[in-house]
Amino acid sequence: MRRIFRFLKAYWNYLLYGDQVTFDEYVRRLTICRDCDCIDIEKYQCKKCGCFMDKKCKMNTEHCVDEKW
């Protein structure tokens, strides 16, 4: 339930204030996530926050929970 609430909050912030990051920034963020040991590569989901990183990395209003990007 907490994960759904966090997603809705993140999506709401994105709709109100956000935009997509540039392609280069998106690739940079995904590369950092891919090399992290907290990622489930099969689902491309962070084990700490539960977010799907291919979606989260596109939003300029979002950030890594470990503050890596």
mmCIF file as Biopython writes it, N, C-alpha, C and O atoms, coordinates in Angstrom:
data_model
#
loop_
_atom_site.group_PDB
_atom_site.id
_atom_site.type_symbol
_atom_site.label_atom_id
_atom_site.label_alt_id
_atom_site.label_comp_id
_atom_site.label_asym_id
_atom_site.label_entity_id
_atom_site.label_seq_id
_atom_site.pdbx_PDB_ins_code
_atom_site.Cartn_x
_atom_site.Cartn_y
_atom_site.Cartn_z
_atom_site.occupancy
_atom_site.B_iso_or_equiv
_atom_site.auth_seq_id
_atom_site.auth_asym_id
_atom_site.pdbx_PDB_model_num
ATOM 1   N N  . MET A ? 1  ? 0.823  -1.196 0.000   1.0 0.0 1  A 1 
ATOM 2   C CA . MET A ? 1  ? 0.000  0.000  0.000   1.0 0.0 1  A 1 
ATOM 3   C C  . MET A ? 1  ? 0.866  1.258  0.000   1.0 0.0 1  A 1 
ATOM 4   O O  . MET A ? 1  ? 0.549  2.245  -0.664  1.0 0.0 1  A 1 
ATOM 5   N N  . ARG A ? 2  ? 1.962  1.206  0.755   1.0 0.0 2  A 1 
ATOM 6   C CA . ARG A ? 2  ? 2.869  2.345  0.806   1.0 0.0 2  A 1 
ATOM 7   C C  . ARG A ? 2  ? 3.483  2.640  -0.556  1.0 0.0 2  A 1 
ATOM 8   O O  . ARG A ? 2  ? 3.680  3.796  -0.928  1.0 0.0 2  A 1 
ATOM 9   N N  . ARG A ? 3  ? 3.779  1.579  -1.289  1.0 0.0 3  A 1 
ATOM 10  C CA . ARG A ? 3  ? 4.375  1.745  -2.613  1.0 0.0 3  A 1 
ATOM 11  C C  . ARG A ? 3  ? 3.404  2.441  -3.564  1.0 0.0 3  A 1 
ATOM 12  O O  . ARG A ? 3  ? 3.810  3.281  -4.367  1.0 0.0 3  A 1 
ATOM 13  N N  . ILE A ? 4  ? 2.139  2.096  -3.472  1.0 0.0 4  A 1 
ATOM 14  C CA . ILE A ? 4  ? 1.127  2.736  -4.322  1.0 0.0 4  A 1 
ATOM 15  C C  . ILE A ? 4  ? 1.015  4.214  -3.978  1.0 0.0 4  A 1 
ATOM 16  O O  . ILE A ? 4  ? 0.917  5.058  -4.869  1.0 0.0 4  A 1 
ATOM 17  N N  . PHE A ? 5  ? 1.030  4.525  -2.691  1.0 0.0 5  A 1 
ATOM 18  C CA . PHE A ? 5  ? 0.954  5.926  -2.268  1.0 0.0 5  A 1 
ATOM 19  C C  . PHE A ? 5  ? 2.157  6.721  -2.771  1.0 0.0 5  A 1 
ATOM 20  O O  . PHE A ? 5  ? 2.008  7.842  -3.257  1.0 0.0 5  A 1 
ATOM 21  N N  . ARG A ? 6  ? 3.353  6.133  -2.653  1.0 0.0 6  A 1 
ATOM 22  C CA . ARG A ? 6  ? 4.558  6.822  -3.139  1.0 0.0 6  A 1 
ATOM 23  C C  . ARG A ? 6  ? 4.497  7.044  -4.638  1.0 0.0 6  A 1 
ATOM 24  O O  . ARG A ? 6  ? 4.892  8.103  -5.126  1.0 0.0 6  A 1 
ATOM 25  N N  . PHE A ? 7  ? 4.002  6.044  -5.380  1.0 0.0 7  A 1 
ATOM 26  C CA . PHE A ? 7  ? 3.877  6.192  -6.827  1.0 0.0 7  A 1 
ATOM 27  C C  . PHE A ? 7  ? 2.907  7.313  -7.178  1.0 0.0 7  A 1 
ATOM 28  O O  . PHE A ? 7  ? 3.206  8.152  -8.028  1.0 0.0 7  A 1 
ATOM 29  N N  . LEU A ? 8  ? 1.751  7.330  -6.528  1.0 0.0 8  A 1 
ATOM 30  C CA . LEU A ? 8  ? 0.760  8.366  -6.822  1.0 0.0 8  A 1 
ATOM 31  C C  . LEU A ? 8  ? 1.288  9.757  -6.495  1.0 0.0 8  A 1 
ATOM 32  O O  . LEU A ? 8  ? 1.040  10.712 -7.231  1.0 0.0 8  A 1 
ATOM 33  N N  . LYS A ? 9  ? 2.010  9.865  -5.399  1.0 0.0 9  A 1 
ATOM 34  C CA . LYS A ? 9  ? 2.616  11.151 -5.026  1.0 0.0 9  A 1 
ATOM 35  C C  . LYS A ? 9  ? 3.653  11.569 -6.059  1.0 0.0 9  A 1 
ATOM 36  O O  . LYS A ? 9  ? 3.675  12.727 -6.477  1.0 0.0 9  A 1 
ATOM 37  N N  . ALA A ? 10 ? 4.502  10.653 -6.473  1.0 0.0 10 A 1 
ATOM 38  C CA . ALA A ? 10 ? 5.532  10.955 -7.467  1.0 0.0 10 A 1 
ATOM 39  C C  . ALA A ? 10 ? 4.901  11.333 -8.806  1.0 0.0 10 A 1 
ATOM 40  O O  . ALA A ? 10 ? 5.345  12.272 -9.466  1.0 0.0 10 A 1 
ATOM 41  N N  . TYR A ? 11 ? 3.873  10.603 -9.195  1.0 0.0 11 A 1 
ATOM 42  C CA . TYR A ? 11 ? 3.216  10.890 -10.467 1.0 0.0 11 A 1 
ATOM 43  C C  . TYR A ? 11 ? 2.505  12.239 -10.417 1.0 0.0 11 A 1 
ATOM 44  O O  . TYR A ? 11 ? 2.532  12.987 -11.394 1.0 0.0 11 A 1 
ATOM 45  N N  . TRP A ? 12 ? 1.876  12.555 -9.297  1.0 0.0 12 A 1 
ATOM 46  C CA . TRP A ? 12 ? 1.208  13.839 -9.129  1.0 0.0 12 A 1 
ATOM 47  C C  . TRP A ? 12 ? 2.223  14.989 -9.240  1.0 0.0 12 A 1 
ATOM 48  O O  . TRP A ? 12 ? 1.980  15.970 -9.942  1.0 0.0 12 A 1 
ATOM 49  N N  . ASN A ? 13 ? 3.353  14.862 -8.545  1.0 0.0 13 A 1 
ATOM 50  C CA . ASN A ? 13 ? 4.408  15.887 -8.626  1.0 0.0 13 A 1 
ATOM 51  C C  . ASN A ? 13 ? 4.913  16.034 -10.055 1.0 0.0 13 A 1 
ATOM 52  O O  . ASN A ? 13 ? 5.172  17.143 -10.522 1.0 0.0 13 A 1 
ATOM 53  N N  . TYR A ? 14 ? 5.050  14.908 -10.742 1.0 0.0 14 A 1 
ATOM 54  C CA . TYR A ? 14 ? 5.517  14.939 -12.129 1.0 0.0 14 A 1 
ATOM 55  C C  . TYR A ? 14 ? 4.515  15.670 -13.020 1.0 0.0 14 A 1 
ATOM 56  O O  . TYR A ? 14 ? 4.902  16.476 -13.866 1.0 0.0 14 A 1 
ATOM 57  N N  . LEU A ? 15 ? 3.229  15.386 -12.826 1.0 0.0 15 A 1 
ATOM 58  C CA . LEU A ? 15 ? 2.207  16.049 -13.641 1.0 0.0 15 A 1 
ATOM 59  C C  . LEU A ? 15 ? 2.153  17.549 -13.384 1.0 0.0 15 A 1 
ATOM 60  O O  . LEU A ? 15 ? 1.966  18.335 -14.312 1.0 0.0 15 A 1 
ATOM 61  N N  . LEU A ? 16 ? 2.318  17.944 -12.129 1.0 0.0 16 A 1 
ATOM 62  C CA . LEU A ? 16 ? 2.231  19.359 -11.786 1.0 0.0 16 A 1 
ATOM 63  C C  . LEU A ? 16 ? 3.491  20.144 -12.128 1.0 0.0 16 A 1 
ATOM 64  O O  . LEU A ? 16 ? 3.417  21.232 -12.700 1.0 0.0 16 A 1 
ATOM 65  N N  . TYR A ? 17 ? 4.635  19.594 -11.779 1.0 0.0 17 A 1 
ATOM 66  C CA . TYR A ? 17 ? 5.880  20.368 -11.846 1.0 0.0 17 A 1 
ATOM 67  C C  . TYR A ? 17 ? 6.935  19.792 -12.778 1.0 0.0 17 A 1 
ATOM 68  O O  . TYR A ? 17 ? 7.927  20.460 -13.071 1.0 0.0 17 A 1 
ATOM 69  N N  . GLY A ? 18 ? 6.744  18.589 -13.238 1.0 0.0 18 A 1 
ATOM 70  C CA . GLY A ? 18 ? 7.832  17.884 -13.887 1.0 0.0 18 A 1 
ATOM 71  C C  . GLY A ? 18 ? 7.852  17.917 -15.388 1.0 0.0 18 A 1 
ATOM 72  O O  . GLY A ? 18 ? 6.979  18.474 -16.053 1.0 0.0 18 A 1 
ATOM 73  N N  . ASP A ? 19 ? 8.880  17.299 -15.881 1.0 0.0 19 A 1 
ATOM 74  C CA . ASP A ? 19 ? 9.105  17.128 -17.298 1.0 0.0 19 A 1 
ATOM 75  C C  . ASP A ? 19 ? 10.020 15.919 -17.448 1.0 0.0 19 A 1 
ATOM 76  O O  . ASP A ? 19 ? 10.599 15.444 -16.471 1.0 0.0 19 A 1 
ATOM 77  N N  . GLN A ? 20 ? 10.147 15.433 -18.658 1.0 0.0 20 A 1 
ATOM 78  C CA . GLN A ? 20 ? 11.075 14.331 -18.875 1.0 0.0 20 A 1 
ATOM 79  C C  . GLN A ? 20 ? 12.493 14.870 -18.944 1.0 0.0 20 A 1 
ATOM 80  O O  . GLN A ? 20 ? 12.732 15.979 -19.423 1.0 0.0 20 A 1 
ATOM 81  N N  . VAL A ? 21 ? 13.419 14.074 -18.461 1.0 0.0 21 A 1 
ATOM 82  C CA . VAL A ? 21 ? 14.825 14.452 -18.550 1.0 0.0 21 A 1 
ATOM 83  C C  . VAL A ? 21 ? 15.293 14.231 -19.979 1.0 0.0 21 A 1 
ATOM 84  O O  . VAL A ? 21 ? 14.611 13.582 -20.772 1.0 0.0 21 A 1 
ATOM 85  N N  . THR A ? 22 ? 16.446 14.767 -20.297 1.0 0.0 22 A 1 
ATOM 86  C CA . THR A ? 22 ? 17.017 14.553 -21.624 1.0 0.0 22 A 1 
ATOM 87  C C  . THR A ? 22 ? 17.402 13.085 -21.776 1.0 0.0 22 A 1 
ATOM 88  O O  . THR A ? 22 ? 17.528 12.362 -20.788 1.0 0.0 22 A 1 
ATOM 89  N N  . PHE A ? 23 ? 17.587 12.658 -23.006 1.0 0.0 23 A 1 
ATOM 90  C CA . PHE A ? 23 ? 17.942 11.267 -23.258 1.0 0.0 23 A 1 
ATOM 91  C C  . PHE A ? 23 ? 19.282 10.919 -22.615 1.0 0.0 23 A 1 
ATOM 92  O O  . PHE A ? 23 ? 19.439 9.832  -22.059 1.0 0.0 23 A 1 
ATOM 93  N N  . ASP A ? 24 ? 20.252 11.839 -22.688 1.0 0.0 24 A 1 
ATOM 94  C CA . ASP A ? 24 ? 21.567 11.591 -22.092 1.0 0.0 24 A 1 
ATOM 95  C C  . ASP A ? 24 ? 21.458 11.420 -20.574 1.0 0.0 24 A 1 
ATOM 96  O O  . ASP A ? 24 ? 22.099 10.542 -19.997 1.0 0.0 24 A 1 
ATOM 97  N N  . GLU A ? 25 ? 20.652 12.256 -19.940 1.0 0.0 25 A 1 
ATOM 98  C CA . GLU A ? 25 ? 20.457 12.153 -18.487 1.0 0.0 25 A 1 
ATOM 99  C C  . GLU A ? 25 ? 19.739 10.852 -18.136 1.0 0.0 25 A 1 
ATOM 100 O O  . GLU A ? 25 ? 20.063 10.215 -17.134 1.0 0.0 25 A 1 
ATOM 101 N N  . TYR A ? 26 ? 18.774 10.460 -18.948 1.0 0.0 26 A 1 
ATOM 102 C CA . TYR A ? 26 ? 18.053 9.201  -18.737 1.0 0.0 26 A 1 
ATOM 103 C C  . TYR A ? 26 ? 19.012 8.014  -18.797 1.0 0.0 26 A 1 
ATOM 104 O O  . TYR A ? 26 ? 18.965 7.131  -17.940 1.0 0.0 26 A 1 
ATOM 105 N N  . VAL A ? 27 ? 19.867 7.993  -19.792 1.0 0.0 27 A 1 
ATOM 106 C CA . VAL A ? 27 ? 20.841 6.903  -19.939 1.0 0.0 27 A 1 
ATOM 107 C C  . VAL A ? 27 ? 21.823 6.909  -18.771 1.0 0.0 27 A 1 
ATOM 108 O O  . VAL A ? 27 ? 22.185 5.850  -18.259 1.0 0.0 27 A 1 
ATOM 109 N N  . ARG A ? 28 ? 22.257 8.095  -18.347 1.0 0.0 28 A 1 
ATOM 110 C CA . ARG A ? 28 ? 23.175 8.198  -17.212 1.0 0.0 28 A 1 
ATOM 111 C C  . ARG A ? 28 ? 22.539 7.623  -15.947 1.0 0.0 28 A 1 
ATOM 112 O O  . ARG A ? 28 ? 23.181 6.866  -15.218 1.0 0.0 28 A 1 
ATOM 113 N N  . ARG A ? 29 ? 21.288 7.976  -15.685 1.0 0.0 29 A 1 
ATOM 114 C CA . ARG A ? 29 ? 20.589 7.469  -14.507 1.0 0.0 29 A 1 
ATOM 115 C C  . ARG A ? 29 ? 20.402 5.952  -14.575 1.0 0.0 29 A 1 
ATOM 116 O O  . ARG A ? 29 ? 20.610 5.256  -13.581 1.0 0.0 29 A 1 
ATOM 117 N N  . LEU A ? 30 ? 20.015 5.445  -15.735 1.0 0.0 30 A 1 
ATOM 118 C CA . LEU A ? 30 ? 19.833 3.998  -15.875 1.0 0.0 30 A 1 
ATOM 119 C C  . LEU A ? 30 ? 21.146 3.241  -15.695 1.0 0.0 30 A 1 
ATOM 120 O O  . LEU A ? 30 ? 21.164 2.149  -15.128 1.0 0.0 30 A 1 
ATOM 121 N N  . THR A ? 31 ? 22.229 3.815  -16.172 1.0 0.0 31 A 1 
ATOM 122 C CA . THR A ? 31 ? 23.542 3.185  -16.013 1.0 0.0 31 A 1 
ATOM 123 C C  . THR A ? 31 ? 23.919 3.099  -14.541 1.0 0.0 31 A 1 
ATOM 124 O O  . THR A ? 31 ? 24.427 2.074  -14.087 1.0 0.0 31 A 1 
ATOM 125 N N  . ILE A ? 32 ? 23.674 4.161  -13.802 1.0 0.0 32 A 1 
ATOM 126 C CA . ILE A ? 32 ? 23.951 4.155  -12.366 1.0 0.0 32 A 1 
ATOM 127 C C  . ILE A ? 32 ? 23.103 3.092  -11.677 1.0 0.0 32 A 1 
ATOM 128 O O  . ILE A ? 32 ? 23.604 2.346  -10.837 1.0 0.0 32 A 1 
ATOM 129 N N  . CYS A ? 33 ? 21.823 3.021  -12.030 1.0 0.0 33 A 1 
ATOM 130 C CA . CYS A ? 33 ? 20.929 2.028  -11.434 1.0 0.0 33 A 1 
ATOM 131 C C  . CYS A ? 33 ? 21.343 0.606  -11.790 1.0 0.0 33 A 1 
ATOM 132 O O  . CYS A ? 33 ? 21.308 -0.289 -10.945 1.0 0.0 33 A 1 
ATOM 133 N N  . ARG A ? 34 ? 21.730 0.408  -13.024 1.0 0.0 34 A 1 
ATOM 134 C CA . ARG A ? 34 ? 22.116 -0.929 -13.471 1.0 0.0 34 A 1 
ATOM 135 C C  . ARG A ? 34 ? 23.328 -1.443 -12.703 1.0 0.0 34 A 1 
ATOM 136 O O  . ARG A ? 34 ? 23.424 -2.636 -12.414 1.0 0.0 34 A 1 
ATOM 137 N N  . ASP A ? 35 ? 24.245 -0.551 -12.375 1.0 0.0 35 A 1 
ATOM 138 C CA . ASP A ? 35 ? 25.454 -0.947 -11.660 1.0 0.0 35 A 1 
ATOM 139 C C  . ASP A ? 35 ? 25.254 -1.064 -10.153 1.0 0.0 35 A 1 
ATOM 140 O O  . ASP A ? 35 ? 26.140 -1.552 -9.452  1.0 0.0 35 A 1 
ATOM 141 N N  . CYS A ? 36 ? 24.107 -0.625 -9.645  1.0 0.0 36 A 1 
ATOM 142 C CA . CYS A ? 36 ? 23.829 -0.662 -8.218  1.0 0.0 36 A 1 
ATOM 143 C C  . CYS A ? 36 ? 23.468 -2.079 -7.788  1.0 0.0 36 A 1 
ATOM 144 O O  . CYS A ? 36 ? 22.862 -2.826 -8.556  1.0 0.0 36 A 1 
ATOM 145 N N  . ASP A ? 37 ? 23.837 -2.452 -6.568  1.0 0.0 37 A 1 
ATOM 146 C CA . ASP A ? 37 ? 23.517 -3.787 -6.079  1.0 0.0 37 A 1 
ATOM 147 C C  . ASP A ? 37 ? 22.097 -3.877 -5.517  1.0 0.0 37 A 1 
ATOM 148 O O  . ASP A ? 37 ? 21.669 -4.958 -5.114  1.0 0.0 37 A 1 
ATOM 149 N N  . CYS A ? 38 ? 21.376 -2.787 -5.484  1.0 0.0 38 A 1 
ATOM 150 C CA . CYS A ? 38 ? 20.003 -2.768 -4.969  1.0 0.0 38 A 1 
ATOM 151 C C  . CYS A ? 38 ? 18.956 -2.941 -6.060  1.0 0.0 38 A 1 
ATOM 152 O O  . CYS A ? 38 ? 17.766 -2.759 -5.805  1.0 0.0 38 A 1 
ATOM 153 N N  . ILE A ? 39 ? 19.373 -3.286 -7.254  1.0 0.0 39 A 1 
ATOM 154 C CA . ILE A ? 39 ? 18.426 -3.378 -8.370  1.0 0.0 39 A 1 
ATOM 155 C C  . ILE A ? 39 ? 18.139 -4.840 -8.708  1.0 0.0 39 A 1 
ATOM 156 O O  . ILE A ? 39 ? 19.046 -5.673 -8.735  1.0 0.0 39 A 1 
ATOM 157 N N  . ASP A ? 40 ? 16.890 -5.133 -8.961  1.0 0.0 40 A 1 
ATOM 158 C CA . ASP A ? 40 ? 16.485 -6.435 -9.466  1.0 0.0 40 A 1 
ATOM 159 C C  . ASP A ? 40 ? 16.477 -6.327 -10.986 1.0 0.0 40 A 1 
ATOM 160 O O  . ASP A ? 40 ? 15.562 -5.741 -11.566 1.0 0.0 40 A 1 
ATOM 161 N N  . ILE A ? 41 ? 17.487 -6.886 -11.624 1.0 0.0 41 A 1 
ATOM 162 C CA . ILE A ? 41 ? 17.693 -6.704 -13.059 1.0 0.0 41 A 1 
ATOM 163 C C  . ILE A ? 41 ? 16.541 -7.295 -13.877 1.0 0.0 41 A 1 
ATOM 164 O O  . ILE A ? 41 ? 16.189 -6.740 -14.918 1.0 0.0 41 A 1 
ATOM 165 N N  . GLU A ? 42 ? 15.955 -8.393 -13.436 1.0 0.0 42 A 1 
ATOM 166 C CA . GLU A ? 42 ? 14.874 -9.012 -14.209 1.0 0.0 42 A 1 
ATOM 167 C C  . GLU A ? 42 ? 13.663 -8.093 -14.326 1.0 0.0 42 A 1 
ATOM 168 O O  . GLU A ? 42 ? 13.060 -7.990 -15.394 1.0 0.0 42 A 1 
ATOM 169 N N  . LYS A ? 43 ? 13.308 -7.426 -13.233 1.0 0.0 43 A 1 
ATOM 170 C CA . LYS A ? 43 ? 12.153 -6.525 -13.232 1.0 0.0 43 A 1 
ATOM 171 C C  . LYS A ? 43 ? 12.557 -5.070 -13.422 1.0 0.0 43 A 1 
ATOM 172 O O  . LYS A ? 43 ? 11.706 -4.210 -13.648 1.0 0.0 43 A 1 
ATOM 173 N N  . TYR A ? 44 ? 13.852 -4.792 -13.331 1.0 0.0 44 A 1 
ATOM 174 C CA . TYR A ? 44 ? 14.403 -3.434 -13.328 1.0 0.0 44 A 1 
ATOM 175 C C  . TYR A ? 44 ? 13.724 -2.597 -12.256 1.0 0.0 44 A 1 
ATOM 176 O O  . TYR A ? 44 ? 13.278 -1.475 -12.494 1.0 0.0 44 A 1 
ATOM 177 N N  . GLN A ? 45 ? 13.660 -3.197 -11.040 1.0 0.0 45 A 1 
ATOM 178 C CA . GLN A ? 45 ? 12.997 -2.588 -9.907  1.0 0.0 45 A 1 
ATOM 179 C C  . GLN A ? 45 ? 13.990 -2.432 -8.769  1.0 0.0 45 A 1 
ATOM 180 O O  . GLN A ? 45 ? 14.776 -3.335 -8.484  1.0 0.0 45 A 1 
ATOM 181 N N  . CYS A ? 46 ? 13.944 -1.275 -8.126  1.0 0.0 46 A 1 
ATOM 182 C CA . CYS A ? 46 ? 14.822 -1.010 -6.980  1.0 0.0 46 A 1 
ATOM 183 C C  . CYS A ? 46 ? 14.324 -1.799 -5.775  1.0 0.0 46 A 1 
ATOM 184 O O  . CYS A ? 46 ? 13.128 -1.808 -5.482  1.0 0.0 46 A 1 
ATOM 185 N N  . LYS A ? 47 ? 15.240 -2.456 -5.083  1.0 0.0 47 A 1 
ATOM 186 C CA . LYS A ? 47 ? 14.863 -3.233 -3.908  1.0 0.0 47 A 1 
ATOM 187 C C  . LYS A ? 47 ? 14.635 -2.345 -2.690  1.0 0.0 47 A 1 
ATOM 188 O O  . LYS A ? 47 ? 13.962 -2.760 -1.746  1.0 0.0 47 A 1 
ATOM 189 N N  . LYS A ? 48 ? 15.181 -1.135 -2.691  1.0 0.0 48 A 1 
ATOM 190 C CA . LYS A ? 48 ? 15.011 -0.238 -1.548  1.0 0.0 48 A 1 
ATOM 191 C C  . LYS A ? 48 ? 13.694 0.517  -1.592  1.0 0.0 48 A 1 
ATOM 192 O O  . LYS A ? 48 ? 12.961 0.545  -0.603  1.0 0.0 48 A 1 
ATOM 193 N N  . CYS A ? 49 ? 13.387 1.130  -2.728  1.0 0.0 49 A 1 
ATOM 194 C CA . CYS A ? 49 ? 12.177 1.953  -2.805  1.0 0.0 49 A 1 
ATOM 195 C C  . CYS A ? 49 ? 11.028 1.243  -3.501  1.0 0.0 49 A 1 
ATOM 196 O O  . CYS A ? 49 ? 9.874  1.642  -3.346  1.0 0.0 49 A 1 
ATOM 197 N N  . GLY A ? 50 ? 11.326 0.189  -4.273  1.0 0.0 50 A 1 
ATOM 198 C CA . GLY A ? 50 ? 10.285 -0.549 -4.967  1.0 0.0 50 A 1 
ATOM 199 C C  . GLY A ? 50 ? 9.871  0.039  -6.299  1.0 0.0 50 A 1 
ATOM 200 O O  . GLY A ? 50 ? 8.959  -0.478 -6.944  1.0 0.0 50 A 1 
ATOM 201 N N  . CYS A ? 51 ? 10.520 1.108  -6.723  1.0 0.0 51 A 1 
ATOM 202 C CA . CYS A ? 51 ? 10.157 1.765  -7.975  1.0 0.0 51 A 1 
ATOM 203 C C  . CYS A ? 51 ? 10.713 1.008  -9.177  1.0 0.0 51 A 1 
ATOM 204 O O  . CYS A ? 51 ? 11.757 0.361  -9.098  1.0 0.0 51 A 1 
ATOM 205 N N  . PHE A ? 52 ? 9.997  1.105  -10.279 1.0 0.0 52 A 1 
ATOM 206 C CA . PHE A ? 52 ? 10.488 0.579  -11.540 1.0 0.0 52 A 1 
ATOM 207 C C  . PHE A ? 52 ? 11.372 1.651  -12.157 1.0 0.0 52 A 1 
ATOM 208 O O  . PHE A ? 52 ? 10.894 2.730  -12.510 1.0 0.0 52 A 1 
ATOM 209 N N  . MET A ? 53 ? 12.636 1.363  -12.286 1.0 0.0 53 A 1 
ATOM 210 C CA . MET A ? 53 ? 13.619 2.386  -12.602 1.0 0.0 53 A 1 
ATOM 211 C C  . MET A ? 53 ? 13.522 2.895  -14.034 1.0 0.0 53 A 1 
ATOM 212 O O  . MET A ? 53 ? 13.904 4.035  -14.300 1.0 0.0 53 A 1 
ATOM 213 N N  . ASP A ? 54 ? 13.026 2.094  -14.955 1.0 0.0 54 A 1 
ATOM 214 C CA . ASP A ? 54 ? 12.888 2.600  -16.319 1.0 0.0 54 A 1 
ATOM 215 C C  . ASP A ? 54 ? 11.850 3.708  -16.388 1.0 0.0 54 A 1 
ATOM 216 O O  . ASP A ? 54 ? 11.892 4.533  -17.300 1.0 0.0 54 A 1 
ATOM 217 N N  . LYS A ? 55 ? 10.923 3.741  -15.447 1.0 0.0 55 A 1 
ATOM 218 C CA . LYS A ? 55 ? 9.931  4.827  -15.384 1.0 0.0 55 A 1 
ATOM 219 C C  . LYS A ? 55 ? 10.442 6.000  -14.548 1.0 0.0 55 A 1 
ATOM 220 O O  . LYS A ? 55 ? 10.326 7.159  -14.947 1.0 0.0 55 A 1 
ATOM 221 N N  . LYS A ? 56 ? 11.004 5.687  -13.394 1.0 0.0 56 A 1 
ATOM 222 C CA . LYS A ? 56 ? 11.442 6.723  -12.460 1.0 0.0 56 A 1 
ATOM 223 C C  . LYS A ? 56 ? 12.571 7.574  -13.027 1.0 0.0 56 A 1 
ATOM 224 O O  . LYS A ? 56 ? 12.633 8.776  -12.768 1.0 0.0 56 A 1 
ATOM 225 N N  . CYS A ? 57 ? 13.458 6.962  -13.793 1.0 0.0 57 A 1 
ATOM 226 C CA . CYS A ? 57 ? 14.603 7.694  -14.332 1.0 0.0 57 A 1 
ATOM 227 C C  . CYS A ? 57 ? 14.198 8.747  -15.354 1.0 0.0 57 A 1 
ATOM 228 O O  . CYS A ? 57 ? 14.982 9.651  -15.645 1.0 0.0 57 A 1 
ATOM 229 N N  . LYS A ? 58 ? 13.003 8.651  -15.901 1.0 0.0 58 A 1 
ATOM 230 C CA . LYS A ? 58 ? 12.539 9.626  -16.886 1.0 0.0 58 A 1 
ATOM 231 C C  . LYS A ? 58 ? 12.016 10.911 -16.254 1.0 0.0 58 A 1 
ATOM 232 O O  . LYS A ? 58 ? 11.937 11.943 -16.921 1.0 0.0 58 A 1 
ATOM 233 N N  . MET A ? 59 ? 11.660 10.856 -14.975 1.0 0.0 59 A 1 
ATOM 234 C CA . MET A ? 59 ? 11.015 11.986 -14.315 1.0 0.0 59 A 1 
ATOM 235 C C  . MET A ? 59 ? 12.046 12.899 -13.655 1.0 0.0 59 A 1 
ATOM 236 O O  . MET A ? 59 ? 12.837 12.447 -12.828 1.0 0.0 59 A 1 
ATOM 237 N N  . ASN A ? 60 ? 12.040 14.173 -14.017 1.0 0.0 60 A 1 
ATOM 238 C CA . ASN A ? 60 ? 13.011 15.083 -13.422 1.0 0.0 60 A 1 
ATOM 239 C C  . ASN A ? 60 ? 12.648 15.461 -11.987 1.0 0.0 60 A 1 
ATOM 240 O O  . ASN A ? 60 ? 13.463 16.073 -11.297 1.0 0.0 60 A 1 
ATOM 241 N N  . THR A ? 61 ? 11.467 15.118 -11.527 1.0 0.0 61 A 1 
ATOM 242 C CA . THR A ? 61 ? 11.072 15.411 -10.156 1.0 0.0 61 A 1 
ATOM 243 C C  . THR A ? 61 ? 11.476 14.308 -9.186  1.0 0.0 61 A 1 
ATOM 244 O O  . THR A ? 61 ? 11.309 14.459 -7.976  1.0 0.0 61 A 1 
ATOM 245 N N  . GLU A ? 62 ? 12.002 13.206 -9.698  1.0 0.0 62 A 1 
ATOM 246 C CA . GLU A ? 62 ? 12.377 12.068 -8.866  1.0 0.0 62 A 1 
ATOM 247 C C  . GLU A ? 62 ? 13.884 11.992 -8.683  1.0 0.0 62 A 1 
ATOM 248 O O  . GLU A ? 62 ? 14.647 12.568 -9.458  1.0 0.0 62 A 1 
ATOM 249 N N  . HIS A ? 63 ? 14.301 11.277 -7.653  1.0 0.0 63 A 1 
ATOM 250 C CA . HIS A ? 63 ? 15.726 11.097 -7.365  1.0 0.0 63 A 1 
ATOM 251 C C  . HIS A ? 63 ? 15.941 9.713  -6.752  1.0 0.0 63 A 1 
ATOM 252 O O  . HIS A ? 63 ? 14.999 9.044  -6.328  1.0 0.0 63 A 1 
ATOM 253 N N  . CYS A ? 64 ? 17.180 9.317  -6.722  1.0 0.0 64 A 1 
ATOM 254 C CA . CYS A ? 64 ? 17.568 8.031  -6.144  1.0 0.0 64 A 1 
ATOM 255 C C  . CYS A ? 64 ? 17.474 8.116  -4.620  1.0 0.0 64 A 1 
ATOM 256 O O  . CYS A ? 64 ? 17.836 9.134  -4.030  1.0 0.0 64 A 1 
ATOM 257 N N  . VAL A ? 65 ? 16.990 7.049  -3.985  1.0 0.0 65 A 1 
ATOM 258 C CA . VAL A ? 65 ? 16.907 7.043  -2.519  1.0 0.0 65 A 1 
ATOM 259 C C  . VAL A ? 65 ? 18.286 7.027  -1.867  1.0 0.0 65 A 1 
ATOM 260 O O  . VAL A ? 65 ? 18.431 7.454  -0.721  1.0 0.0 65 A 1 
ATOM 261 N N  . ASP A ? 66 ? 19.288 6.545  -2.574  1.0 0.0 66 A 1 
ATOM 262 C CA . ASP A ? 66 ? 20.671 6.556  -2.086  1.0 0.0 66 A 1 
ATOM 263 C C  . ASP A ? 66 ? 21.413 7.817  -2.517  1.0 0.0 66 A 1 
ATOM 264 O O  . ASP A ? 66 ? 22.612 7.952  -2.274  1.0 0.0 66 A 1 
ATOM 265 N N  . GLU A ? 67 ? 20.702 8.731  -3.151  1.0 0.0 67 A 1 
ATOM 266 C CA . GLU A ? 67 ? 21.244 9.999  -3.635  1.0 0.0 67 A 1 
ATOM 267 C C  . GLU A ? 67 ? 22.412 9.816  -4.603  1.0 0.0 67 A 1 
ATOM 268 O O  . GLU A ? 67 ? 23.389 10.564 -4.566  1.0 0.0 67 A 1 
ATOM 269 N N  . LYS A ? 68 ? 22.295 8.814  -5.463  1.0 0.0 68 A 1 
ATOM 270 C CA . LYS A ? 68 ? 23.315 8.572  -6.484  1.0 0.0 68 A 1 
ATOM 271 C C  . LYS A ? 68 ? 23.076 9.421  -7.720  1.0 0.0 68 A 1 
ATOM 272 O O  . LYS A ? 68 ? 24.003 9.679  -8.488  1.0 0.0 68 A 1 
ATOM 273 N N  . TRP A ? 69 ? 21.835 9.858  -7.916  1.0 0.0 69 A 1 
ATOM 274 C CA . TRP A ? 69 ? 21.503 10.786 -8.990  1.0 0.0 69 A 1 
ATOM 275 C C  . TRP A ? 69 ? 20.357 11.657 -8.574  1.0 0.0 69 A 1 
ATOM 276 O O  . TRP A ? 69 ? 19.921 12.513 -9.343  1.0 0.0 69 A 1 
#
